[in-house]
């Protein structure tokens, strides 16, 4: 373990397991704390530097959509092999249901997902782009082995697909087949050539018409899709029972977004403490408005983190509680109004909010120089990896002035 890559604090290094929010700590096992640390090291030392290599390899055969989607960067497969050898594989899968599962709770996996979200390719490197569907024997094992990918098709261009009962797709039984007919778009993973499961990609009538700028578009304008009856999951009409089981726990993967925002905040702190950036003779961190913004960002990230982790704890503990008072909540018959009034007063009596916000910004900024060192080290590591793969870093958008000609 090369700790310099993990510098993240004024003290040097504080492990991810020590950053687990106090409210969540009773629900995190010692084993999970160990694996959280392993995920952190893998992401920071291997995946983040490899993001640069992945981007270069992705465009190696051309910049057009077809070339990009037909290219599978080798660095990703190298990372997958390393992740599997480290035991960082199928972390999302509960061992209670599948022997291949890692055995973590939704909360514990959520904490790992946050770390995975700091890298573009870390989730797939650990095979944590969870499968959406598939028969156990034929499809699930290849998915869990990271050999193929699946796609989830729900959104349709002509209707409000946020209402699952508004879907236009039709299905009818004909002999030994089911015939499906409808257009789908925004189909996650649909443009990837490794995608083998919609219904089944080589089913007659299924075509990928075009790839959108974010991800795939799948519809079948030239005919119907014939699906063998044995491919049916559960039973006809049971789709609504399958979908919540898939998507419900999957929402905990929102922690990846928290990790991405956390990384953005790290970059902000590194920038604010860059000695090369000194407007009016002072680093950006010396300007109060910047510290206020850092403090508000810290609050926002932590609020979002606790919200998602709370949902994870709720899912794990099957705790369902709801309190609804309506208008009575602002009346004296309940203590709620008094609690609100006391809380509002505390924003003043214990020191104005503005003072606390500024102090929080100062405390958070103490990590700035350490984070700047870590980012510099990761950039250097990325250059080493580019050299190992025989690549030169290229600006594929040609936005770098070094690639252009002078205008005068």
Secondary structure, DSSP 8 states (H G I E B T S, - for coil): --GGGG--BTTB---GGGGS-HHHHTTS-HHHHHHHHHHHHHIIIIIHHHHHHHHHHHTTT-SSHHHHHH---HHHHHHHHHHHHHT-SSTTS-TTT-TTS----HHHHHHHHHHHTTSTTHHHHTT-S------IIIIIHHHHTTSSEE-B----TTS-TTSGGG---EEEEETTEEEEE-EEEEEBTTT-TTEEETTTTTSTT--EEEE-SSSEEEE-TTS-EEEEGGG--S-TT-HHHHHHHHHHHHGGGGHHHHHHHHHHHHHHHHHHT-TT--GGGS-GGGSHHHHHHHHHHHHHHHHHHHHHHHHHHHHHHT-------GGGGGSTTSTHHHHHHHHHHHHHHTS-HHHHHHHHHHHHHTTHHHHHHHHHHHHHHHHHHHHHTT-----TT--SGGGS----
